[in-house]
Amino acid sequence: MKRNDTYMLHILSGLFFTLVFFSCGPADSLPELRGDAQAISLLGDTLRTPTLDTETEQEYRENLDEAMKNYRIDPEEPENVIWLGRRMAYLGNYREAVEIFTEGVFKHSEDPRMYRHRGHRYLTLRMFDRAIADFESAADLMKNMTDRVEPDGLPNEQDQPTSTLKSNVWYHLGLAHYVQGNYPAAIDSYENALELDLTPDMRIATLYWYYMALRRNGNDERAGEMIADISPDLEVIENDAYLNLLLVFNGVFRPEQLTESPGDELHSATLGYGIGNWHYINGREERAYDIWQEIYNEGNWPAFGFIAAEAELAELSE
């Protein structure tokens, strides 16, 4: 048995007796897959647990061990369920994370965070309808609640959270609609997010997807108005890729400037999808699909830019 398999059996054994009582019904169960397969792409390819570098994997496993210890001490505490699910997902075990958040839904059915986090991982697994249902449940439950900052599981350099529960629900709901090509619904979700008191990072990320949904929906004038004040002077902590893409849309940067220096895989998928969309909305569809195919070939399948590019390619192949 591989080391990773042994480790996962050790971790998941602690959940067995709880999950047996909170098992998913037929409507909630995940499709059966073999080995390390996590999902099937929209193009029919098997998506497997991503490989992490040794140092990152060790750090994430230590964090998961700590989350498991806290869960075992008090498995009824909502925070312990949430962090166990989040830490599991950071290791690429998205199916296990969904099962943990499903336990959270059963235990704390009035807590919007359980639906918000499960919806996020349904989105990763390409189960968009389930993701939308969860985000809508979260939106309904949080309607009369005061918004709250969401702590980061992977803190940025300044160790400063950049989003809230409500902004994350609307943001991810918008993305789930966007990748299904339902641009009017995506626009509504992003407009709900933009009514909140957003940090500069969350505002830039939301405006990015909002702008693209507007353009793909034919609302070009509105799209231009929404990003008219975006300039290089804006300061963000972690969403510089989204900011730079908005500057391309504003004509401040050339798209070639964003790809001149190498970046990590996440930035590559983010920038690639945005640049492809810039070509697409300017009538260069063949170039757009070439770029989106390059992103797909790179294989960083959990990234939002990858999911969006994959959806574009899947629609083309229909």
Backbone hydrogen bonds in HBPLUS format (Angstrom, degrees):
<---DONOR---> <-ACCEPTOR-->    atom                        ^
c    i                          cat <-CA-CA->   ^        H-A-AA   ^      H-
h    n   atom  resd res      DA  || num        DHA   H-A  angle D-A-AA Bond
n    s   type  num  typ     dist DA aas  dist angle  dist       angle   num
A0006-THR N   A0002-LYS O   3.00 MM   4  6.35 159.3  2.04 154.8 160.5     1
A0007-TYR N   A0003-ARG O   2.92 MM   4  6.14 159.0  1.97 151.1 157.1     2
A0008-MET N   A0004-ASN O   2.95 MM   4  6.15 159.2  2.00 146.9 152.2     3
A0009-LEU N   A0005-ASP O   2.97 MM   4  6.22 154.0  2.04 147.5 154.5     4
A0010-HIS N   A0006-THR O   3.04 MM   4  6.28 153.6  2.11 146.2 153.2     5
A0011-ILE N   A0007-TYR O   2.97 MM   4  6.30 157.9  2.02 151.0 156.8     6
A0012-LEU N   A0008-MET O   2.80 MM   4  5.88 174.8  1.81 156.2 158.0     7
A0013-SER N   A0009-LEU O   2.97 MM   4  5.78 138.2  2.15 138.2 147.1     8
A0014-GLY N   A0011-ILE O   3.27 MM   3  5.90 144.5  2.40 111.5 119.1     9
A0015-LEU N   A0012-LEU O   2.94 MM   3  5.19 148.3  2.04 104.6 114.6    10
A0016-PHE N   A0013-SER O   3.26 MM   3  5.23 150.0  2.36  98.7 107.2    11
A0018-THR N   A0015-LEU O   3.11 MM   3  5.45 128.2  2.40 106.1 119.9    12
A0019-LEU N   A0015-LEU O   2.83 MM   4  5.93 175.2  1.84 170.3 171.9    13
A0020-VAL N   A0016-PHE O   2.90 MM   4  6.00 144.9  2.02 153.3 161.8    14
A0021-PHE N   A0018-THR O   3.07 MM   3  5.62 142.8  2.21 110.7 120.1    15
A0022-PHE N   A0018-THR O   3.21 MM   4  6.47 133.4  2.44 137.6 150.5    16
A0028-ASP N   A0025-GLY O   2.92 MM   3  5.34 141.3  2.08 112.1 123.3    17
A0029-SER N   A0025-GLY O   3.05 MM   4  6.12 132.7  2.29 155.2 169.1    18
A0037-ALA N   A0034-ARG O   3.11 MM   3  5.82 161.3  2.15 138.5 142.9    19
A0049-THR N   A0036-ASP O   2.98 MM  13  5.68 151.0  2.07 150.4 158.2    20
A0038-GLN N   A0047-LEU O   2.71 MM   9  5.69 170.1  1.72 158.1 161.7    21
A0039-ALA N   A0047-LEU O   3.24 MM   8  5.12 156.1  2.30 138.7 143.1    22
A0047-LEU N   A0039-ALA O   2.77 MM   8  5.12 172.3  1.78 156.0 153.3    23
A0041-SER N   A0045-ASP O   2.68 MM   4  5.10 167.8  1.69 158.0 158.9    24
A0044-GLY N   A0041-SER O   2.94 MM   3  5.10 164.3  1.97 110.0 113.3    25
A0057-GLU N   A0053-ASP O   2.90 MM   4  6.05 169.2  1.91 165.5 169.1    26
A0058-GLN N   A0054-THR O   3.00 MM   4  6.14 158.9  2.04 148.0 153.4    27
A0059-GLU N   A0055-GLU O   3.09 MM   4  6.33 161.6  2.13 147.5 152.2    28
A0060-TYR N   A0056-THR O   2.91 MM   4  6.16 165.3  1.93 156.9 160.8    29
A0061-ARG N   A0057-GLU O   2.89 MM   4  6.05 152.4  1.97 148.5 156.0    30
A0062-GLU N   A0058-GLN O   3.01 MM   4  6.23 156.1  2.07 148.4 154.4    31
A0063-ASN N   A0059-GLU O   3.01 MM   4  6.32 155.0  2.07 147.1 154.2    32
A0064-LEU N   A0060-TYR O   2.92 MM   4  6.15 148.2  2.02 140.5 149.5    33
A0065-ASP N   A0061-ARG O   2.85 MM   4  6.10 154.5  1.91 148.1 154.9    34
A0066-GLU N   A0062-GLU O   3.09 MM   4  6.35 156.8  2.15 145.8 151.1    35
A0067-ALA N   A0063-ASN O   2.99 MM   4  6.27 155.3  2.05 144.2 151.2    36
A0068-MET N   A0064-LEU O   2.82 MM   4  6.05 156.2  1.88 152.4 158.8    37
A0069-LYS N   A0065-ASP O   2.93 MM   4  6.17 154.9  1.99 147.0 153.9    38
A0070-ASN N   A0066-GLU O   3.05 MM   4  6.33 161.7  2.08 150.0 154.0    39
A0071-TYR N   A0067-ALA O   2.94 MM   4  6.14 153.4  2.01 144.3 152.3    40
A0072-ARG N   A0068-MET O   2.89 MM   4  6.12 157.9  1.94 151.7 156.9    41
A0073-ILE N   A0069-LYS O   3.11 MM   4  6.37 147.0  2.22 143.9 152.5    42
A0074-ASP N   A0070-ASN O   3.09 MM   4  6.39 157.8  2.14 148.5 153.6    43
A0077-GLU N   A0074-ASP O   3.34 MM   3  5.75 159.5  2.38 111.1 116.4    44
A0080-ASN N   A0077-GLU O   3.03 MM   3  5.41 124.6  2.35 107.7 121.4    45
A0081-VAL N   A0077-GLU O   3.26 MM   4  6.67 152.7  2.34 153.6 161.3    46
A0082-ILE N   A0078-PRO O   2.94 MM   4  6.19 168.9  1.95 159.5 162.5    47
A0083-TRP N   A0079-GLU O   2.94 MM   4  6.07 169.4  1.95 150.9 153.7    48
A0084-LEU N   A0080-ASN O   3.09 MM   4  6.07 150.0  2.18 136.5 144.6    49
A0085-GLY N   A0081-VAL O   3.05 MM   4  6.28 161.4  2.09 151.1 155.7    50
A0086-ARG N   A0082-ILE O   2.88 MM   4  6.14 159.3  1.92 151.7 158.2    51
A0087-ARG N   A0083-TRP O   2.88 MM   4  5.88 166.6  1.90 145.1 149.2    52
A0088-MET N   A0084-LEU O   3.03 MM   4  6.09 150.2  2.12 140.7 149.1    53
A0089-ALA N   A0085-GLY O   3.03 MM   4  6.26 154.2  2.10 144.5 151.0    54
A0090-TYR N   A0086-ARG O   3.02 MM   4  6.34 150.0  2.11 149.7 157.7    55
A0091-LEU N   A0088-MET O   3.25 MM   3  5.53 140.8  2.41 101.6 111.8    56
A0093-ASN N   A0088-MET O   3.23 MM   5  5.59 151.1  2.32 151.8 144.8    57
A0092-GLY N   A0089-ALA O   2.77 MM   3  5.00 158.5  1.81 113.3 118.6    58
A0097-ALA N   A0093-ASN O   3.07 MM   4  6.33 150.0  2.16 143.2 152.4    59
A0098-VAL N   A0094-TYR O   2.96 MM   4  6.23 154.4  2.03 146.0 151.7    60
A0099-GLU N   A0095-ARG O   3.12 MM   4  6.47 155.6  2.18 146.8 152.9    61
A0100-ILE N   A0096-GLU O   3.01 MM   4  6.32 151.1  2.09 147.2 155.0    62
A0101-PHE N   A0097-ALA O   2.91 MM   4  6.22 164.2  1.93 157.3 161.1    63
A0102-THR N   A0098-VAL O   2.83 MM   4  6.00 142.9  1.96 144.4 155.6    64
A0103-GLU N   A0099-GLU O   3.05 MM   4  6.34 147.4  2.16 139.4 147.2    65
A0104-GLY N   A0100-ILE O   3.02 MM   4  6.43 148.7  2.12 140.3 149.4    66
A0105-VAL N   A0101-PHE O   2.83 MM   4  6.20 143.0  1.97 142.8 152.7    67
A0106-PHE N   A0102-THR O   3.06 MM   4  6.39 155.6  2.12 148.1 153.5    68
A0107-LYS N   A0103-GLU O   2.92 MM   4  6.19 159.7  1.96 152.5 158.5    69
A0108-HIS N   A0104-GLY O   2.74 MM   4  5.65 154.4  1.81 147.4 154.6    70
A0111-ASP N   A0108-HIS O   3.06 MM   3  5.49 167.5  2.08 120.8 122.9    71
A0114-MET N   A0111-ASP O   3.21 MM   3  6.01 146.9  2.33 121.5 127.2    72
A0116-ARG N   A0112-PRO O   2.92 MM   4  6.14 159.8  1.97 152.9 159.6    73
A0117-HIS N   A0113-ARG O   2.95 MM   4  6.08 167.0  1.97 151.9 153.4    74
A0118-ARG N   A0114-MET O   3.04 MM   4  6.11 158.3  2.09 140.7 147.5    75
A0119-GLY N   A0115-TYR O   2.78 MM   4  5.73 158.6  1.82 146.0 152.8    76
A0120-HIS N   A0116-ARG O   3.11 MM   4  6.31 148.9  2.21 137.4 145.2    77
A0121-ARG N   A0117-HIS O   3.25 MM   4  6.57 155.6  2.31 144.2 149.1    78
A0122-TYR N   A0118-ARG O   2.84 MM   4  6.15 145.2  1.96 151.1 162.3    79
A0123-LEU N   A0119-GLY O   2.94 MM   4  6.13 150.0  2.03 145.0 153.1    80
A0124-THR N   A0120-HIS O   3.08 MM   4  6.49 148.7  2.18 139.6 147.8    81
A0125-LEU N   A0121-ARG O   3.04 MM   4  6.19 148.0  2.14 137.7 145.7    82
A0127-MET N   A0122-TYR O   2.88 MM   5  5.06 162.8  1.91 158.5 153.3    83
A0126-ARG N   A0123-LEU O   3.12 MM   3  5.15 161.9  2.15 108.6 111.4    84
A0131-ALA N   A0127-MET O   3.02 MM   4  6.30 154.7  2.09 149.3 157.4    85
A0132-ILE N   A0128-PHE O   2.90 MM   4  6.13 163.6  1.92 154.6 157.7    86
A0133-ALA N   A0129-ASP O   3.03 MM   4  6.25 160.7  2.07 146.0 151.1    87
A0134-ASP N   A0130-ARG O   2.98 MM   4  6.24 156.8  2.03 149.2 155.0    88
A0135-PHE N   A0131-ALA O   2.91 MM   4  6.18 165.7  1.93 158.0 161.8    89
A0136-GLU N   A0132-ILE O   2.90 MM   4  6.04 156.0  1.96 150.6 157.3    90
A0137-SER N   A0133-ALA O   3.00 MM   4  6.19 146.9  2.11 139.3 148.3    91
A0138-ALA N   A0134-ASP O   2.88 MM   4  6.18 158.0  1.93 150.8 157.0    92
A0139-ALA N   A0135-PHE O   2.85 MM   4  6.08 157.0  1.90 146.2 152.6    93
A0140-ASP N   A0136-GLU O   3.03 MM   4  6.21 152.8  2.11 142.1 148.6    94
A0141-LEU N   A0137-SER O   3.01 MM   4  6.25 160.3  2.05 150.5 155.7    95
A0142-MET N   A0138-ALA O   2.92 MM   4  6.05 150.7  2.01 152.6 160.0    96
A0145-MET N   A0142-MET O   3.02 MM   3  5.01 165.0  2.04 111.5 115.3    97
A0165-LEU N   A0148-ARG O   2.89 MM  17  5.78 154.6  1.95 163.1 170.8    98
A0150-GLU N   A0163-SER O   3.07 MM  13  5.99 174.5  2.07 135.2 136.6    99
A0159-ASP N   A0156-ASN O   2.91 MM   3  5.06 159.1  1.96 110.1 116.9   100
A0168-ASN N   A0164-THR O   2.99 MM   4  6.03 155.3  2.05 145.7 152.5   101
A0169-VAL N   A0165-LEU O   3.01 MM   4  6.27 154.4  2.08 151.1 158.3   102
A0170-TRP N   A0166-LYS O   3.13 MM   4  6.37 174.6  2.13 158.9 158.2   103
A0171-TYR N   A0167-SER O   2.92 MM   4  5.87 155.6  1.98 142.4 150.3   104
A0172-HIS N   A0168-ASN O   2.96 MM   4  5.94 170.5  1.97 146.9 149.6   105
A0173-LEU N   A0169-VAL O   2.95 MM   4  6.00 152.2  2.03 145.7 154.4   106
A0174-GLY N   A0170-TRP O   2.92 MM   4  6.02 156.7  1.98 143.6 149.7   107
A0175-LEU N   A0171-TYR O   3.11 MM   4  6.43 150.6  2.20 141.6 149.5   108
A0176-ALA N   A0172-HIS O   2.96 MM   4  6.20 157.2  2.01 147.3 152.9   109
A0177-HIS N   A0173-LEU O   3.08 MM   4  6.38 156.9  2.13 150.9 156.4   110
A0178-TYR N   A0174-GLY O   2.85 MM   4  6.01 154.7  1.91 145.5 153.7   111
A0179-VAL N   A0175-LEU O   2.97 MM   4  6.18 166.8  1.99 159.9 159.4   112
A0180-GLN N   A0177-HIS O   3.13 MM   3  5.24 140.0  2.29  99.7 111.5   113
A0182-ASN N   A0177-HIS O   2.98 MM   5  5.13 152.7  2.06 157.5 149.4   114
A0181-GLY N   A0178-TYR O   2.85 MM   3  5.10 159.0  1.90 111.0 117.0   115
A0186-ALA N   A0182-ASN O   3.08 MM   4  6.36 154.9  2.15 148.5 156.4   116
A0187-ILE N   A0183-TYR O   2.84 MM   4  6.02 159.9  1.88 155.7 160.4   117
A0188-ASP N   A0184-PRO O   3.08 MM   4  6.37 158.0  2.13 145.9 150.9   118
A0189-SER N   A0185-ALA O   3.08 MM   4  6.35 156.7  2.14 146.9 152.8   119
A0190-TYR N   A0186-ALA O   2.97 MM   4  6.27 163.4  2.00 156.3 160.2   120
A0191-GLU N   A0187-ILE O   2.94 MM   4  6.12 151.5  2.02 150.1 158.3   121
A0192-ASN N   A0188-ASP O   3.06 MM   4  6.32 147.2  2.17 142.9 151.2   122
A0193-ALA N   A0189-SER O   3.07 MM   4  6.44 151.2  2.16 144.5 152.5   123
A0194-LEU N   A0190-TYR O   2.90 MM   4  6.14 155.7  1.96 147.9 154.3   124
A0195-GLU N   A0192-ASN O   3.34 MM   3  5.40 149.4  2.44  98.1 106.7   125
A0196-LEU N   A0193-ALA O   3.02 MM   3  5.58 162.2  2.05 116.4 122.3   126
A0203-ARG N   A0199-THR O   2.90 MM   4  6.06 159.6  1.94 160.2 166.7   127
A0204-ILE N   A0200-PRO O   3.01 MM   4  6.13 160.3  2.05 147.6 152.1   128
A0205-ALA N   A0201-ASP O   3.04 MM   4  6.29 165.6  2.07 150.9 154.6   129
A0206-THR N   A0202-MET O   2.95 MM   4  6.01 160.8  1.99 145.5 151.0   130
A0207-LEU N   A0203-ARG O   2.85 MM   4  5.97 162.1  1.88 149.2 154.8   131
A0208-TYR N   A0204-ILE O   2.97 MM   4  6.10 149.7  2.06 146.0 153.9   132
A0209-TRP N   A0205-ALA O   3.39 MM   4  6.73 166.6  2.41 151.0 150.5   133
A0210-TYR N   A0206-THR O   2.88 MM   4  5.97 155.8  1.93 151.1 159.3   134
A0211-TYR N   A0207-LEU O   2.75 MM   4  5.74 161.2  1.79 146.9 151.5   135
A0212-MET N   A0208-TYR O   3.19 MM   4  6.48 161.9  2.22 146.6 150.9   136
A0213-ALA N   A0209-TRP O   2.91 MM   4  6.09 156.6  1.97 146.3 153.0   137
A0214-LEU N   A0210-TYR O   2.90 MM   4  6.12 159.0  1.95 151.4 157.1   138
A0215-ARG N   A0211-TYR O   2.95 MM   4  6.22 162.2  1.98 151.8 156.4   139
A0216-ARG N   A0212-MET O   2.88 MM   4  6.03 163.1  1.91 149.6 154.4   140
A0217-ASN N   A0213-ALA O   2.97 MM   4  6.02 127.1  2.26 135.0 148.7   141
A0217-ASN N   A0214-LEU O   3.13 MM   3  5.01 132.6  2.36  92.3 105.7   142
A0219-ASN N   A0214-LEU O   2.78 MM   5  4.93 152.3  1.86 155.6 148.6   143
A0218-GLY N   A0215-ARG O   3.08 MM   3  5.09 160.4  2.12 102.7 108.7   144
A0223-ALA N   A0219-ASN O   2.99 MM   4  6.17 156.6  2.05 152.0 159.4   145
A0224-GLY N   A0220-ASP O   3.01 MM   4  6.28 160.7  2.04 152.3 155.9   146
A0225-GLU N   A0221-GLU O   3.06 MM   4  6.33 156.9  2.12 149.1 155.4   147
A0226-MET N   A0222-ARG O   3.08 MM   4  6.29 151.3  2.16 149.1 156.0   148
A0228-ALA N   A0225-GLU O   3.39 MM   3  5.19 166.9  2.41 101.0 104.6   149
A0230-ILE N   A0227-ILE O   3.10 MM   3  5.35 167.5  2.11 114.3 117.5   150
A0234-LEU N   A0231-SER O   3.20 MM   3  5.96 171.0  2.21 122.9 125.4   151
A0243-LEU N   A0239-ASN O   3.10 MM   4  6.40 158.8  2.15 147.4 153.8   152
A0244-ASN N   A0240-ASP O   2.85 MM   4  6.01 164.8  1.88 149.9 153.5   153
A0245-LEU N   A0241-ALA O   3.04 MM   4  6.25 150.8  2.13 144.1 152.0   154
A0246-LEU N   A0242-TYR O   3.02 MM   4  6.28 154.3  2.08 147.8 154.3   155
A0247-LEU N   A0243-LEU O   3.02 MM   4  6.35 144.5  2.15 145.2 155.6   156
A0248-VAL N   A0244-ASN O   3.01 MM   4  6.37 135.4  2.22 137.1 149.1   157
A0248-VAL N   A0245-LEU O   3.06 MM   3  4.94 124.7  2.38  91.4 106.0   158
A0249-PHE N   A0245-LEU O   2.97 MM   4  6.35 158.9  2.01 150.3 155.2   159
A0250-ASN N   A0246-LEU O   2.90 MM   4  6.13 137.4  2.08 136.8 148.9   160
A0252-VAL N   A0247-LEU O   2.77 MM   5  5.13 143.1  1.91 165.6 163.4   161
A0253-PHE N   A0247-LEU O   3.28 MM   6  5.68 158.9  2.33 109.2 112.7   162
A0251-GLY N   A0248-VAL O   2.96 MM   3  5.03 155.5  2.02 104.1 112.1   163
A0257-GLN N   A0254-ARG O   2.95 MM   3  5.54 143.8  2.09 116.2 125.7   164
A0258-LEU N   A0255-PRO O   3.07 MM   3  5.54 145.5  2.20 110.6 119.5   165
A0259-THR N   A0256-GLU O   3.24 MM   3  5.47 151.0  2.33 103.9 112.1   166
A0268-SER N   A0264-ASP O   2.94 MM   4  6.17 151.5  2.03 148.3 157.6   167
A0269-ALA N   A0265-GLU O   2.98 MM   4  6.25 157.0  2.03 150.1 154.1   168
A0270-THR N   A0266-LEU O   2.94 MM   4  6.15 161.6  1.97 150.0 155.9   169
A0271-LEU N   A0267-HIS O   2.77 MM   4  5.81 174.2  1.77 154.6 156.5   170
A0272-GLY N   A0268-SER O   2.86 MM   4  5.73 154.4  1.92 137.8 146.5   171
A0273-TYR N   A0269-ALA O   3.01 MM   4  6.05 165.7  2.03 144.9 148.2   172
A0274-GLY N   A0270-THR O   3.18 MM   4  6.36 167.9  2.20 148.5 152.2   173
A0275-ILE N   A0271-LEU O   2.84 MM   4  5.99 165.0  1.86 158.5 162.3   174
A0276-GLY N   A0272-GLY O   2.89 MM   4  5.97 156.8  1.95 145.8 153.0   175
A0277-ASN N   A0273-TYR O   2.88 MM   4  6.12 152.5  1.96 147.6 155.3   176
A0278-TRP N   A0274-GLY O   2.93 MM   4  6.20 144.1  2.06 141.4 151.6   177
A0279-HIS N   A0275-ILE O   3.06 MM   4  6.42 155.4  2.12 149.4 154.3   178
A0280-TYR N   A0276-GLY O   2.93 MM   4  6.19 156.3  1.99 145.0 152.4   179
A0281-ILE N   A0277-ASN O   2.91 MM   4  6.10 169.6  1.92 157.8 157.4   180
A0282-ASN N   A0279-HIS O   3.16 MM   3  5.15 140.7  2.32  96.9 108.5   181
A0284-ARG N   A0279-HIS O   2.82 MM   5  4.97 155.9  1.87 155.2 147.0   182
A0283-GLY N   A0280-TYR O   3.07 MM   3  5.34 151.6  2.15 116.5 115.2   183
A0288-ALA N   A0284-ARG O   3.10 MM   4  6.41 155.6  2.16 149.2 156.7   184
A0289-TYR N   A0285-GLU O   2.96 MM   4  6.27 162.9  1.99 158.2 160.8   185
A0290-ASP N   A0286-GLU O   3.06 MM   4  6.29 147.8  2.17 143.0 152.0   186
A0291-ILE N   A0287-ARG O   3.07 MM   4  6.36 158.2  2.12 150.8 155.6   187
A0292-TRP N   A0288-ALA O   2.94 MM   4  6.24 161.8  1.98 153.2 158.7   188
A0293-GLN N   A0289-TYR O   2.92 MM   4  6.01 147.8  2.03 140.3 148.6   189
A0294-GLU N   A0290-ASP O   3.06 MM   4  6.35 148.8  2.16 141.9 150.1   190
A0295-ILE N   A0291-ILE O   3.06 MM   4  6.45 153.6  2.13 149.8 156.4   191
A0296-TYR N   A0292-TRP O   3.04 MM   4  6.31 160.4  2.08 144.8 149.9   192
A0297-ASN N   A0293-GLN O   2.89 MM   4  6.13 154.2  1.95 149.0 156.1   193
A0298-GLU N   A0294-GLU O   3.09 MM   4  6.34 136.3  2.29 141.5 152.4   194
A0298-GLU N   A0295-ILE O   3.09 MM   3  5.20 131.1  2.34  97.7 110.9   195
A0299-GLY N   A0296-TYR O   3.25 MM   3  5.55 139.9  2.42 104.1 113.8   196
A0301-TRP N   A0299-GLY O   2.85 MM   2  5.31 135.4  2.05 104.9  91.7   197
A0303-ALA N   A0300-ASN O   3.24 MM   3  6.13 158.8  2.29 127.1 132.1   198
A0306-PHE N   A0303-ALA O   3.06 MM   3  5.17 121.1  2.42  98.3 112.8   199
A0307-ILE N   A0303-ALA O   2.98 MM   4  6.37 160.6  2.02 154.4 159.6   200
A0308-ALA N   A0304-PHE O   2.93 MM   4  6.17 162.1  1.97 153.4 157.6   201
A0309-ALA N   A0305-GLY O   2.99 MM   4  6.14 158.6  2.04 142.0 148.1   202
A0310-GLU N   A0306-PHE O   2.77 MM   4  5.95 161.4  1.81 156.5 162.1   203
A0311-ALA N   A0307-ILE O   2.93 MM   4  6.16 152.4  2.01 144.6 151.9   204
A0312-GLU N   A0308-ALA O   3.07 MM   4  6.36 151.0  2.16 144.8 152.2   205
A0313-LEU N   A0309-ALA O   3.02 MM   4  6.33 159.8  2.06 152.1 157.0   206
A0314-ALA N   A0310-GLU O   2.86 MM   4  6.07 153.7  1.93 149.1 157.0   207
A0315-GLU N   A0311-ALA O   2.99 MM   4  6.15 154.1  2.06 144.5 150.8   208
A0316-LEU N   A0312-GLU O   3.06 MM   4  6.33 152.3  2.14 143.5 151.2   209
A0317-SER N   A0313-LEU O   3.06 MM   4  6.28 144.0  2.19 142.3 151.4   210
A0318-GLU N   A0315-GLU O   3.31 MM   3  5.40 153.9  2.39 100.3 107.8   211
